[in-house]
Amino acid sequence: MAQIGADPVGVAAQRPGVAGVGDTVADILTQLTSALDVEGACWGDDEAGAAFAEHYLPAAAAVEHVLAGAASAIHDVAAKLVTVAVIFDAAEHGARASWEV
């Protein structure tokens, strides 16, 4: 019969590394928005600049939204690693206890 198992301590130990990836994505977003804010509307307000802004501004907002969502999702995964480890450990102990009766 196949053994099913996991290393709850090992799973939970991955939380800082995964959270670090989320922190890195959040830092990239901060650096990007700061750099772009410094430049401002550098494309100007003439017809060519307006045409550029029409496509650039929605795309820039979409990138910001995606990076913010990615950072949040990665942080959620990091937090859930600990939850999964705790639940698995409790389930494993409960299963063992039921077999020992």
Buried (B, 14 or more C-beta within 10 A) or exposed (E): EEEEEEEBEEBBEBBEEBBEBBBEBBEEBEEBBEEEEEEEEEBEEEEEBEEBBEEEEEEBEEBBEEBBEBBEEBBEBBBEBBEBBEEBBEEBEEEEEEEEE
